[in-house]
Amino acid sequence: MSSNMAMIAIITFKRPQGLETLLASIAAMEEAGPFRVVVVDNDPEETARELVMRKWGFRVDYETEPRAGIAAARNRCLDLIADDDEFVVFVDDDEEVSSCWLGELVAAQRRTAADVVGGPVISRFPDCTPLWIRHGEFIQRKVLAEESSDGIPATNNTLVAVRAIRQNANVRFNEQFSFTGGSDTEWFVRLIESGEVRFVWTERGVVYEDVEAARVTFSWVWKRSARAGNVLGRIRIERGSRARVFTGGLARVAIGLAGTLLDLLRGRGLQRDSFVRIPTGIGMLQAVFGRAVVEYRRR
């Protein structure tokens, strides 16, 4: 790695245990090259300050973003990019990075010259997880092939070349998605649509996520899938017609129902690839009628 920095960008809001685990795993990394960590606390009461300012063995900068919302906090991260930062690496405050995480993301970027490199997020489930979630591969994200460009990256484990951000000076996280979620999806879609940004996946830069017990439920799977469809619908409406999004939503519901019925008749139980099409399609239809699914509501 060159002498230029990688800025590890973390936004946090009242997750002290997860944030501590993340920072400790960063401190334990091997062969990471030069990096610094920026933690943006979205809590105006600065509840993460004491934790972040401990001696971690690496440079860490603590900042606050008093405006509530994920997109506002992520935009604050963009504001903190320094002149000698070559990469911004996004990771979530409820994750744990592997020992070679940063080195592998940077190595993939060096091999491919890609502007964006995404890595796997491996879910670790609590003991109370129902068998249908494990067997149906729900919640667990797919690990894509090395150097694949399929799908859309997210800020849970992604390296972005600073040059790609600077050459698209107006690329900011859209605060209309702050409380619905999906601001990272919408941001990456716009960044890649600029036509000059290439992204790839690497199988090697792994992070781990401990799934909360409250998430291993039918209700949570349904709501998260509906939110994802709602975000997708809103993004597509901005770039096309409501009629096309409406048709696409109906098609997803129909295909999902047919696939789920077939899975059940075959004795396979609920399967993610079939079942989540149903709430995803419903979320798209909600977007058509102007309804946003709010996931991160605050009092």
N, C-alpha and C positions, 0 to 999 in steps of 0.2 A: 504494500500500500504506500502511496505517496505521503509526503509530509502534511498534506491537507487533512483537515478534520472531517470526521463524520459526526453530525449532531444527532444524538438520539433524543427524539421529541416525545415527551410523555405528558398527556393531560390527565388530571385526576380530580375527583370530587368525592371526598369522604370515603375513601377506600384505603385506610391505613395499613391493614394487613396485606392486601394485595400489592400495594405500592412497596412495602418493605421487602416482600419476597422478590419483586422485580428488581429492585435496586441491589439486593444481595446477590442475585444471579448475574447481574451485569458486573459486579465487583469480582465475581469468580470466573469471568470469561478468560479464555486463552487466545493468544495470537490475534488480538482484535485490531491492532494498529491504533493510531491516534484517534481519540474520540472525546467528546464532551457530552454531558447529559443536561438537557433543559427540562425542568418540570414546571408545567403551567397549572397552577391550582385554580380551579373554577369556583372555589369557595371564598367569598370575600372576607370570611373570618380567618382565613389562612390556617386552617386546621392541619395542613400537611407540612407547614414550615419546619417545625422542630424535627420531624422525621427526616425530611430531605436534607437538612443542614448538618446532619451527623457526618462524621468522617468516614467516607466510603472508599477512599483510596483512588478516586478519580475526580475530575472536575465536574461539579454539578452546580447549575445555576437555578435558582428558585424565583419564579415570577408568578404573579397573580393576574387573573382576568376576571374582574368583578361582574362583567355582563354574563348573565346566565346562558348556558347553552354550549353544546359540543362544538358547533361551528365557530363560535366566537373564540373559544379556547384554542382551537386548531389554527385559526388565523393569527392568534397571538404567537404561536410557534413560528409561523412564517415570518412574522415581524422580527423574530429574534435570530434569524439566520445571519451569521457573521461572514465577513469577506473571505476568510480562509476556510469556510465550510464547503466541502466538495459534495457531501451527501446529507440529506435529511432522512433519518430512519425512524419511522413511526412504529410504536409498539404500545399496547394497552396496559393500563395499570392493574390488571388482574391476571397478568401472564408471568411466566418464568422463562427466561431465555436459556438455550443450551450453551455449553461451554465454548463452542466454535461459531455461535450464531452470527455475530457481526462479521467475522472474518469470511464466512461462507457467502454472505450476501454481497460483500465487496468483491470477493473472488469471482462470483457469477457476473457481476457488472463488468469486471475487467475482461473476462473471457468473451462477453457478448457485446460490449459497448452499449448495452441497453440503457435507456433513461430511467426506467422503473423496473425494480426487481422485487417480486413477491415471494414470500416463503410460507411453509406450512404452519398451521396452528393446530396442534394435537390436543384434543379434549381429554381430560382425565375425569372420570365420572365418580360420583359418590357411591357408597355401597347401596344406597336406597334406590338406585336407578332401576326402573322397570325393564324387564327383558325385552319388551317390544321396542324400546328406544335403542338398546344395544343391537338386537337382531336386525332391526330395520334401518340401522345406520343413521339414525336421526342425530341432529346436533353436531356430530362429528363432520368436520369439513373434509372435502376430498383433497388428497395430495395429488397434484397434477404433475405431469411428466417434466423432466428437466428441459428447460428452455422452451416449454410450451408457452403460447401467447393466448391461451383460452381464458375466457371469463374476464372478470374485472377485479383488480386488486382492491385491498382495503387497508385502513390504517392500523390494523392489528398486527401486521408484520410485513412492512414494505419499505424498501430503500428507494429514494427518489434523488436523482442527480439535481443539484442546485441549478445547474445551467438550464434544465428544462423548465424550472419554475421562473427563472429570471427572463427567459426568452418569451414567456407568456405572462407579461407583467400584470395582467388583469385577472389571473387565475387565483381566486380566493374561494374559501369554503362558503357556500351559500347558507346564510343564516335562516332561511326559510325551512331548512331541514334540521335546525338545532334540536328540536324537541321530538321530531318524528323519527330521527335517525336517518341514515343514508346520506349524510352530507359528504362522507368520504367517497361513496359510490358516484355521486353526482360530480364531485371534484375530479376524480380520475377519468370519468367519461369525457368531461370537457378538456382535460389535459391531453388525453390521447387523441381526441377529435381534432386537436390543433394540426394534426398531420405530420408533425415533426418529432413526435414522441413515441418511442418504441418500448414495450415492456415484455418481460419474460418471467417465468417462474423458475425457482430452483427448489429441488427436493431437500437441500442440505441445511439451509438456514432456519432451523426449527425453533419454535417457541411452544410452550405448553400452557394450557388454560385449565384451571380447576373449575369444573362446572358446579354452580351452586345447586343445592338440593331443590330450591324453588323453581329451577328451570327444567328439571327432568319430569315434566308433566305434560299431559295432552294439551292443556290450556296454553301453556307457554309456547309449545311448538306451533300451535295454530296461530297465536297472536304474532309470533316472530315471522312466520311465513307470510301472513297477511300484510304485515308491515313492509317486508321485502317487496311484495308485489305492488303495494301502494307506492313505494319509492320508485320502482321501475316504471309504473304507469305515469307518474308525474314527470319523470325524466323524458319519457317517450312523447308525452303530450306536448312538451316544449319543442320537440323536434319533428312532430308529425301531426296527424289528425286524431281527434278523440274517437272517431269511428273506428280507426284501425286499432287503437288501444282497447276499445270496447270488444271488438271481434277477437282480439288476442286473449283478452281476459276470459271470455266465454269459452274459447277453444281450450284454454288451460283447465278450466273447471271440468269440461266434458271429458278431456283426455285423462285427467286425474281421477275422475269417478270411474271411468271404464278400467283404467289400470289398477286402481285399488280393488275393485270388485274381482278382477282377474287374479290378483295376488291372494285375496282371501279365499277364492274358490280353489286355488292351487295349494292352500294351506301354508302360505308363506307369511301370513300376517301382514300388518301394515309395513310398507316399504317407503322409504323417504322419496325416492325418485318418482313414484306414482302419487303418493298421498299429498305431498306438499304443493303439488300443482293446484289443488283445490283451493286452499286459502290464498295462495299466491294469485290465482286468477280473480278471486273475490276482492283482494286488495287492489288489483288493477281496475276493477269495475268501480270501486269506491273512488279511485282517483278520477275516473271519467266524470263522476257526478260531484266532483269538487270536495270530496271528503278526505282529509289527511288523517292517517293513523298515528296518534301521538303515543310514543313509547316512553319517552323520558320526561314525563310530566313532573314539574316541581311545584311545591306549595309556595 
